[in-house]
């Protein structure tokens, strides 16, 4: 399978596939006589796994650990669960941070007149003038 087909099948863009190869997240593809990358169905499944993990917010470095767990048929599911629970804690921390950002922006936009005057509490806040 060529990289374009793998990209369509896995949902991972070709540029990202090359990046994953360059950082060692996936092994380098074999090369055909024409020099083009050739991928297997297992490569597609691995890329789908990575894509799903990334969509769930796992950082690339954690995806490598998840891949190792996925490929280790002797792993303990408790290890996988603990890994996911740590990620949930991080997601909850980010949600709290985003809610704080949202509230700050709501407060600033309420204070901004939004008219032809130059004064703007949003810009003042970003400049640290408040």
HUVEN-V686457 format. One line per field, one symbol per residue. ss: DSSP state (@ for helix, = for strand, . for the rest). phi: phi as a letter, one per 40 degrees, with the letter a starting at -180 (. if undefined). psi: psi as a letter, one per 40 degrees, with the letter a starting at -180 (. if undefined). A space follows every 50 residues. Layout:
ss = ???
phi = ???
psi = ???
This chain:
ss = ..@@@@@@@@...@@@@@@@@@.......==.....==..@@@@@@@@@@ @@@@@....@@@@@@@@@@@@.....@@@@@@@@@@@@@@@@@@@@@@@@ @@@@@@@@@@@.........@@@@@@....
phi = .cccccccccgbddccdccdcccgcbcdccbcdcgccbbbccccccccdc dcccccgccdcccdccdccccccbcccccccccccccddccccccccccc cdcccccccccccgbccccacccdcccgcc
psi = hiddddddddehidddddddddeediiiiihideeiihiidddddddddd dddddeehidddddddddddeheeihdddddddddddddddddddddddd ddddddddddehdfaeidhhddddddeee.
